[in-house]
C-alpha cells in the first residue's frame, strides 16, 4: 500500500535498492496492466506476483521465457542459468 514516493522510500530504506522502480500497477483481475494479462496467458496464473521483487526473464526477441517468485535470488543458479541459455 501507499503512494509511489512512499513505496520508493520504503524500498530504499529497507532493501537498499538503487534501481529505478516502475509505477504502481494492478497485477490481477480486469484492472491488471496488460503485461500481467500476457504473463497469465503465457505462463499461467501461478506466474503472477504474490509479493514484491517478482522476477521475469524476457529474451532478446521480447518473448517472456521465465518467471520467479520474490524468494528467488536474482544471482541464483536457476536464474543465471536461464539467462545464459537465453543469450544469443
C-alpha positions in Angstrom: 0.0 0.0 0.0 1.0 3.6 -0.3 1.8 6.2 -2.9 4.7 5.7 -5.3 7.0 8.0 -3.4 6.3 6.2 -0.2 7.0 2.8 -1.8 10.3 4.1 -3.3 11.4 5.4 0.1 10.4 2.2 1.9 12.4 0.1 -0.6 15.4 2.3 -0.5 15.5 2.4 3.4 14.6 -1.3 4.0 16.2 -3.0 1.0 18.9 -0.6 0.0 17.7 -0.6 -3.7 19.4 1.7 -6.2 17.5 0.8 -9.3 14.5 2.6 -10.9 11.0 1.5 -9.9 8.1 1.4 -12.3 4.8 2.9 -11.5 2.5 1.1 -9.1 0.3 -1.2 -11.2 -2.5 -3.8 -10.7 -1.3 -7.3 -11.4 -4.5 -9.3 -11.1 -8.1 -9.0 -12.3 -9.6 -6.8 -15.0 -7.6 -3.7 -13.9 -4.3 -5.5 -14.3 -1.6 -3.9 -16.5 -1.6 -5.6 -20.0 1.8 -7.1 -19.3 0.3 -9.1 -16.4 -2.5 -10.3 -18.6 0.1 -11.5 -21.1 2.0 -13.3 -18.2 -1.1 -15.1 -17.1 -1.9 -16.1 -20.7 1.6 -17.2 -21.5 2.8 -18.8 -18.2 -0.4 -19.2 -16.1 -1.9 -17.5 -13.1 0.8 -19.1 -10.8 3.4 -16.8 -12.6 1.7 -13.6 -11.4 3.4 -11.8 -8.5 2.3 -12.6 -5.0 4.8 -10.1 -3.4 7.4 -7.5 -4.4 10.6 -8.4 -6.3 9.0 -11.0 -8.5 11.2 -11.6 -11.5 10.6 -12.1 -15.2 13.0 -13.0 -18.0 12.4 -11.7 -21.4 14.5 -12.8 -24.3 16.2 -10.6 -27.0 13.1 -11.0 -29.2 10.8 -9.7 -26.4 9.3 -13.1 -25.5 8.5 -13.9 -21.9 10.6 -17.0 -21.1 10.7 -17.3 -17.3 9.3 -16.2 -14.0 10.5 -16.4 -10.4 9.0 -15.5 -7.1 10.3 -12.9 -4.8 12.1 -15.7 -2.8 14.4 -16.4 -5.8 17.8 -14.8 -5.6 18.5 -12.6 -8.7 22.0 -14.0 -9.0 21.0 -17.6 -8.0 21.9 -20.5 -10.2 18.3 -21.1 -11.5 18.0 -17.5 -12.8 21.6 -17.1 -14.1 21.5 -20.4 -15.9 18.2 -19.3 -17.6 19.8 -16.1 -18.6 22.8 -17.9 -20.0 20.6 -20.2 -22.0 18.7 -17.2 -23.4 21.8 -15.4 -24.6 22.4 -15.4 -28.3 
